């Protein structure tokens, strides 16, 4: 960096020679910079993606090719198609236009998606900013000064003069040990991490909307079943009251049936609360306040249970799960951070220069006789810093080791998620079949007990037991049916959601 000073104007030929020398130096500098950069090495560990697992299944035992079947809507067998790919818009497999609309509204309006998109743009901007470190830094300087010089001796006049200065300053730090390249690598990994966090947000949002919609459908069906049971209990109370008038029933029988009716009615408020909470959650997920929650009229019968379930192999799962890919990007960030910390302990080579003009008259500022230039090279190396840089490198290495261990944990948890949902789907099908049999048995038992009670063959206690069994089995059947849909959503989420088949401007294909 040159400093403006009043000086004697050199001859024109000397100025021309100086100008030519400066031009040659500045012209040669980029080539020298490139040669040194290519010849240099980047310190620190080189990132390598972890090898894909070789497992061919998720559970110790081999799962059946398909689940058991129950002859009701939602009881169809589900087939596990290992190695088949998952569609990007997996929720369309449920065959509900209303569910499709809710998920699209959520993706367009949920505030967290907008926040994640902004974070991704921020990461990209930081990445673009770091690229500038590989180019020479140019700065323009212009200055006009009016000064009065001190008198050379008593009796001599002082001088007042103008001094004009303009120059272009160039500086470049050679990335000899790869500090800037490791920094760029870390920012690339950060952008990739944020990209997959956005994908994870999309996946979680879609799964939450689908689960909330299924919860609403299940609760509405449970409420409908409860109202049906209430209607039966009310009819039974009428029978008891008529028989009391005829003298074949006692007042205690009426009170017993009224208590049973009240107990069934008491199950409605908790179900209504579940419905309200699910509607409020769905309103927030679609970007609205709970006050604006609109009733969702969706029943389990409106949904199609996906029968052909694509199940990615473990080797593909680690490349598909957004959380696994995001954690892999964290490992790469921390790997690059070790390189940056190592480079900070090594010398740095800097080249600076300036070319411009300096004149007492503004009109002569661009004259060859006013040209000035300088060229300097410098090296900076830490000599003693009390162990700070070495400790920071050790900390970076430890952080890197933490990220590797955390990556292994995320992969294991991903496998656990898939294993849990696969076994859950198999058990859900068996539970639905058993619950359907129990419901049919309870229905037949209740019908028979009611007929026996009508002719006085059984007492009120026997009828009450049959009624309670039917009530419990009816609600349990609806819940078992809903579990098949909910766990199917969980499987699609555990497999990564098929984001790789969805066109999304938030992706970074060049960096993944």
PyMOL commands that set and color helices and strands:
alter all, ss='L'
color gray80, all
select helices_A, chain A and resi 12-39+90-94+97-109+111-134+179-246+251-285+290-292+300-302+314-320+322-343+362-364+368-370+388-454+460-494+499-501
alter helices_A, ss='H'
color red, helices_A
select strands_A, chain A and resi 79-82+137-148+160-174+308-311+348-359+371-380
alter strands_A, ss='S'
color yellow, strands_A
deselect
rebuild
show_as cartoon
